[in-house]
Amino acid sequence: LEEIAMEVKTVFLSSGVQEYHYIPALNDDPAWLDALTRVALDHLGGWIAPPGQEHHPDLEGKMTLKRALSLGAPR
């Protein structure tokens, strides 16, 4: 995207535009990625263990099944 922005800037400026501002993508910022991770984990409702917590496949499987059934999944 940055290369495209540089090419577009040249085209814009050569056509008489006075100012051109490139806005970088949000997904390039660590703060954005951290926030997105927090939102995702908050809304996963315990379906997966958060980063840094030990995984227990048997327990996670039972929790996932229990959650799915509570949301109306057929048995």
C-alpha positions in Angstrom: 0.0 0.0 0.0 2.8 2.4 0.7 4.2 2.0 -2.8 0.8 2.6 -4.3 0.5 5.7 -2.1 3.8 7.0 -3.4 2.7 6.5 -7.0 -0.7 8.1 -6.4 1.0 11.0 -4.7 3.0 11.7 -7.8 -0.1 11.5 -10.0 -2.1 13.8 -7.7 0.6 16.4 -7.3 1.3 16.5 -11.1 -2.4 17.1 -11.7 -2.4 20.3 -9.7 -3.5 19.2 -6.3 -1.9 21.4 -3.6 -1.7 18.8 -0.7 -1.6 15.1 -0.4 -1.6 13.2 2.9 -1.0 9.5 3.2 -2.8 7.8 6.1 -1.2 4.5 7.1 -3.4 1.4 7.6 -4.5 0.8 11.2 -3.4 -2.8 11.2 0.2 -1.6 11.0 0.1 -0.2 14.6 0.8 -2.5 17.6 -1.7 -0.6 19.7 -4.4 -1.4 17.2 -3.5 -5.1 17.1 -3.5 -5.2 20.9 -6.9 -3.6 21.1 -8.3 -5.9 18.4 -7.0 -8.9 20.4 -8.6 -7.7 23.6 -12.0 -7.2 21.8 -11.8 -10.6 20.2 -10.9 -12.4 23.5 -13.7 -10.5 25.3 -16.3 -11.7 22.8 -15.1 -15.3 22.4 -16.8 -16.1 25.7 -14.2 -18.6 26.9 -14.1 -20.7 23.7 -10.3 -20.4 23.7 -7.8 -19.7 26.5 -6.3 -16.1 26.4 -2.6 -15.8 25.5 -0.3 -16.8 28.3 -2.8 -19.2 29.9 -2.1 -22.9 29.8 -4.3 -24.9 27.4 -6.2 -27.9 28.6 -7.6 -29.6 25.5 -10.0 -31.9 27.4 -11.4 -29.0 29.5 -11.5 -26.6 26.5 -13.4 -29.2 24.5 -16.0 -29.7 27.2 -16.3 -25.9 27.7 -16.8 -25.4 24.0 -19.4 -28.1 23.7 -21.2 -26.7 26.8 -21.2 -23.2 25.3 -22.3 -24.4 21.9 -25.2 -26.3 23.4 -26.2 -23.3 25.6 -26.4 -21.3 22.4 -28.8 -23.8 20.8 -26.5 -26.1 18.8 -28.1 -29.5 18.2 -26.5 -32.4 20.1 
